[in-house]
Amino acid sequence: MQTIDNFKFAGKKAIVRVDFNVPLDENGKITDDTRIRGALPTLKKVLADGGSLIIMSHMGKPKGKVNAKYSLSQIVDAVSEKLGVAVKFADDCAKAADAAAALQPGEVLLLENLRFYGEEEGKPVGIDKEDPAYEDAKKAMKASQKEFAKTLASYADCYINDAFGTAHRKHASTAVIADYFDAENKMLGYLMEKEVQAVDNILSNINRPFTAIMGGSKVSTKIGIIENLMDKVDNLILCGGMTYTFAKAMGGEIGKSICEDDKLQLALDIIEQAKAKGVNLVLGTDCVAADDFSNDANTQVVPANAIPEGWEGLDAGPETQKAFAAAIEGAKTILWNGPAGVFEFDNFTAGSRAIAEAIAKATANGAFSLIGGGDSVACINKFGMADQVSYISTGGGALLEAIEGKVLPGVAAIKG
């Protein structure tokens, strides 16, 4: 397999798939540039070697239609500033042949949002899945997806995929495009290499004890990961909104807390599975309950299974925080995905902060810690502790699918 370190970029045009799907405020200003910073080593390597860059990405979910709200023109200045090069912009990613051809070594062209074309995702636009004509439309779209990928490939001499965040999607720019480059002219970027290695550390080269922390509001979205991890972890912490589905499943009163009523049996099954496999399952025993979903709501600490009517659990309580810390501090491998509470509200950050502090302590004692999935990354950044963990993944869904044990199309397209 070709590597970015071995490739000679001098005089070559490299088309690089990055993940610049960054959050913007109402004025189009970037609120978190982690993903842009993550791609810089790869982009700078091409330029330093005397190559030119064609950068492509998606932003948001415009569903195959042009939408100014999701235009990458909004980030041109930020990318220019970070790269130290004035970035040119092509306002139509499928009609950028002339702009790409005119690029000189050291120059950079950013293509408009790939998802303004339905071909990027390969899904028919404007037709319902229930429509009898959908299957034919899908076949037609798959054919035009290949043409779209071929067009993108025609701009460059080599292809680099550095977008781990979309590696789990078989899209035109993440997988199909690789068919138009031979093995010597396609490679993973530095970020992708690091992400693939980090996942390997979690799934293959495990130092024990291994503690996984899964947060978030829904059991249903994490079930595949929970089941795959059951065979690998020593301690499994389930926190966040999931807490209340488990509490209710075990007969508790949860007030108006978030709960998946159709997943109560699933919660009980997970508890049994953990027992059968000898996994230490850590669930919240107390919580910080609020009388309203807001930062300045009235609060009280109550048992997680005895929340008063009209109140909802919004964070892990002090006893739960201690139990989390105990399961984390002695670990040698740690995975954290999803916060323990509504950390966006400053008054409900204590649970997530306790997790972050315990992870930092374990990491200082030699543990490998991987933080992944949008919210836990935002969490660790909010606490200013990003430099106290081993690795922060930029890929939410991709990381989770990799941890589920699935093959990622974006990686397979390069590795073969």
Summary of the structure (lengths in Angstrom):
residues: 416
radius of gyration: 22.9
end to end distance: 8.4
largest distance: 68.3
contacts: 1485
relative contact order: 0.12
helix: 43%
strand: 17%
